[in-house]
Every structure is written in structure tokens, then in C-alpha cells.
Amino acid sequence: MPPQERQFHNYFVTHLPSSSLHPDSRPSTRPHHKLPRSASTPHDSTTGPSPATAPVVGHSREMTVVRIPLRSAKHHFGVSLARGTRPYNEDTYQAGVIEIPAFAKRAPMSLTRSQNGTFDSVGGAGGDPQVFYFGVFDGHGGSECSAYLREHLHQYIECSAKKFGLLSSLGKSKTASDSERPSPRAVGPAAERDLPKASTEDSPAPAPKGSGVLKPPEKTPGSVGGVRTSARDVYQISQPLHGVGLPKAVDLERDLITRWKEIVGGYFRRFKPVFFSLSSGGRGYPPGYDIAQQTRHSSSVRDQKDELVGVETIMVHAFLQADLDFVTAQVDEKEDVVRAERALNEGEVLGEPHKLTTPEEKRAFKGGSTCSIAMISTPSPMPFWHPASPSTLLTCHVGDTRILLCSTATGVAVPLTTNHHPSSPGEGSRLRRYAGSFVTDSFGEERMSGLANTRAFGDKQSKRLGVSAEPEIRRVELGPAEYSFIALVSDGVSGTLNDQEIVDIVKEAKTPDEGAKDVVSFATEVSREGDNATCLVVRLGGWERREEGGVGAMGTREVREWRRQEATDPRRRRT
């Protein structure tokens, strides 16, 4: 039997004093002062330490490892979803901990070492601090694709990290000794022999619900060792660098690009993914931390010995692999031509869309989903929401969902994503040579093949025109208490409220959970479209000072009050 797939960890692990869980019944070692007041004397520093000094709380105190579900930690994380006026809710989300090596920028030793000089980790991948994973998925044409990404996208990321041999950025790991690990710059047959044996399994997740079942791919000469590596081959080595032998990484990238060319074609015949090696047809690896915030368009060939596989390459590979598997499952579905010409709501009962007059027939799924992922890694076991903890934020974005940061010093909303619409200059120039023409709908928005997004998962009928799931990636180094919180929203919120309004609403809330509910409630109240609305709020180190920067939440308060009055005005919607 194949090994069971790991369920997503929607909780985080931390240490709590044992006395906070079970009161300590042992007698206290502190002296008990029961002398009468007349017999007591004030403490003098010349006589030594105070006898009433409390014992040091730290490593001398018993600690207990506990699991705390994120949904229960309302002071650290909040989420809210609303259907709006739509009959179904196609938005989904995911929040928890993902099992990949840390990618945070290494902190000074004073922040990473404990009192006894050893590393104190709560147990992440390879002994690293936990990597937190937050995602919002906005489906269109149905909820199949968004539900598939919620359940399986994190598995693709973990799978790609194992196949590429992603290394921790924090140094020594606990899973491999110095004698067992190969050199990170070793290339050629010697390095290939040190790598783990590959299996014949490729996809880390089953096919999407309601779609055709994908068969394991056959052995191909272009893959490593004649086969593609498995998602379950656990291989972790320890070096303060990202990457292993380049031949393996190049083969994995070239194999994925070749499959896109053969299965989809069109735009993907000249597809050059960002953060893929030049040898595999990409645009090159990021040489360091800061280059991840810039897109490299240079076609000059670099010396491959200086190229290293980073977490950005892992994310691009995972997104493209997940999209390819989903699209392949869509293509495998045989569609009834007569059924395709009928109305989508033909069998529904008027006023009760959940009831059907006839049994529902199986149909091929044509929809898709947009996606925004935020992953947070810390250089020490100190959680990222601690005011003194630095951290690294990595965002991966496809479509029109949004990720926002709130600056603690200024209170200004900092957008980390851009909308992938045909009206965007970059997206328009990328696709005009493949799309025959763009059309403008009755709302004045440009569309391509009937889609408002130029990047999305699924949407098999538009793949040949260039609607890909290649993510827009940004890396942000978060200083201690530099930002107050992160907000992830779907287009049902960002299409109604601007970035600053979203941030100001969260500022007025007492907890992230209350802030997420307030954002969704206000967006659905003033919305004219009634789209599905989803909001995730994640607390950062500057949460307690969120209203101190700039003018606090006053900047948009009058505008929001006016919009609420307009929404409740009965003369607003005249027929």
C-alpha cells in the first residue's frame, strides 16, 4: 500500500510552561516571609541578593509542547467569508504550517542562540523554525479548482522542495551528518550518485474532484534517472545555501516545460519561466535574497556554477506542476457536445438553485481559480508576531486576489501584489501576440477569451493563449515591529474597497479575527456586485501600535461613513 499523505497542519506548535496547563503541586523553593512587620528589615544591596527574588523563568522551568489551531488563536489570526448575493461561495482559504526548510535571512547569533548556547526549535522541517502558510483562493466557474488548491497546493510545494533538495538558509540541520551530505556545488555523475533514488510517482496529490483520474507518468529519458522523482522521497541535507547539483534541477525544470509544450502548446512553446535556469529555457536563478524582488529579463548566459536553486524556483515549479495536473484532468474529461450547448441552470428549480428537476449529469469542468500565497519564515524559534522578532515574507500571486501590509510607522497600506488583468501593460504586451484581440465588456473592463484574469489555475480553453499559473513572487524582509499585520483578500473585497480602506478597517478592530469580519461585513454592505468576499488577517509584531502611525484609521473614516449611508439609501438603486 502507498504511504498515507500527510494532512495539512492547520495548527502551530509552541512551548508553554507546564504550570499554565497543570498547576504545579510541588512545594515552592522560594522563602516564605511570615515574620511580623516589626521584625522585618529593609533589604540592603550590600548584604547580597534579595531573598524574595523570583526564580528565573526559562530553561529551568518545565515546558510543554502544545498544538494551537490557528482558527482558535483569534488574537493572532482571523478569517471571514461571505457568499454575497451569489448562490454559491467559490472562495476558499488555507492557513497553517508547511513542511519546508526555512528560507529566512539568517539573524545574528544573539537572536538565534538560547541561554545554554544551543538552538531551541519547536520542530519544523529538519529542525528549522516553523514556516507559516496562508492562502486565499478565488474560484470562478465553480469551486472545484479553488477547493483543489486548498487541499493540495501545499503538497505540491513540499513535493518540489524535496525533489530539488531545497536547503535551509539557517545553517546546520538535524537530519544529516557532515559525512553524509554532498557538496552543494558538486555537479556531474559523482553528485548524482549521492542523490536519493527516485520513484515512479509524480503527482503529490490526487486528481481534482469531479475530474478525470491522472495516471502516473511513464518513464522519460529527460527525467532524472529515467523517471520523475516522488513527492514522498524525503531528502534533507544541511548547508547554509539553497540548491544541490544543477543537473538534477535542470532536468526537473526541462521536463516540466516539455510537458507543457506537448500537452498545451501555443503560448507555452516559447514559455520561459522566471527563476528557472537558463539551460532549461527559463530566465535564470536568483543569485541572492534581494534579486527575488526583481524580474530578470536578460537573455545573456551566466556561468552556471554560480547559480543556486532558491525557494522562488520551488514555488514556480509547484504552481506550474499543480496547474498542469489540473488542466490535464480537465482535458481527460470527455464532453457531451449536446450537453455543452444547454444552459448551465437548465435543471434548476426557480428560486431554489440547490434543487434539480432531473438528476445532475456529469459535465466537464471548465472553470479555474486565482490564488495568493503568503509564507512567513523566522530565523529563530521566536514567533513572527513577537515585537522583537525579524522574519521573511514570501508572497506568490496569480490573478486578482491581493496581499497587503500595514506599515507601523506610517499606517499606510503596502500592496505586495498587482492585478493580472488584460489592462495591465505588462500582461497586455505578454499576451497580445497570442490572443487575437481583447474585448471590453459593458462595465468597461478588458477581457481575453471571456476572462478578466490573464493568470489563473485551470481555464483549459484559454491556456494556449497564455493564461498561465506562473506566480508573481516577492520577498520582503520584515524588521521587528516594522509592520502591524498582513491582509489577504479576494476580489470581492478589493473590487469594492481600496487598499487603505481595508487597512483602516482592520486598525479599528481589537483582534485580527474581528478585523477580518469587519472588512467582509463592510464590503458586502456597500458592494453593488455582491461577489463572494474573503478576508484573512495575520498579526505581526507591530499589532499593538497599529493606530499610532500617520493619522491612524481616521484617513478614510469619513469616506467609509458616506459609503455606508449611500448603501442604505433606498433611492440608491433606481429601476
Buried (B, 14 or more C-beta within 10 A) or exposed (E): EEEEBEEBBBBBBBEEBEBEEEEEEEEEEEEEEEEEEEEEEEEEEEEEEEEEEEEEEEEEEEBEEBEEEBBEBBBBBBBBBBBBEBEEBBBBBBBBBBBBBBBBBBBEEEBBEEEEEEBBBBBBBBBBBBBBBBBBBBBBBBBBBBBBBBBBBBBBBBBBBBBBBBBBBBBBBEBBEEEEBBEBBEBEEEBBEBBBEBBEBBBBBBBBEBBBEBEEBEEEEEBBBEBBBBBBBEBBBBBEBBBBBBBBBBBBBBBBBBBBBEEBEBBBEEBBBBBBBBBBBBBBBBBEBEBBEEEBEEEEEBEBEEBBBBBBBBBBBBBBBBBBBBBBBBBBBEEEEEEEEEEEEEBBEEEEEEEBEEEEEEBBBBBBBBBBBBBBBBBBBBBBBBEEBBBBBBBBBBBBBBBBBBBBBEBBBBEBBBBBBBBBEEBBEBBBEBBEEBEEEEEEEBBBBEBBBBBBBBBBBBBBBBBBBBBBBBBBBBEBBBBBBBBBBBBBBBBBBEBBBBBBBBBBBEBBBBBBBBBBBBBBEBBEEBBBBBBBBBBBBBBEBBBEBBEBBEBBBEEBEEBEEEBEEEEEEEE
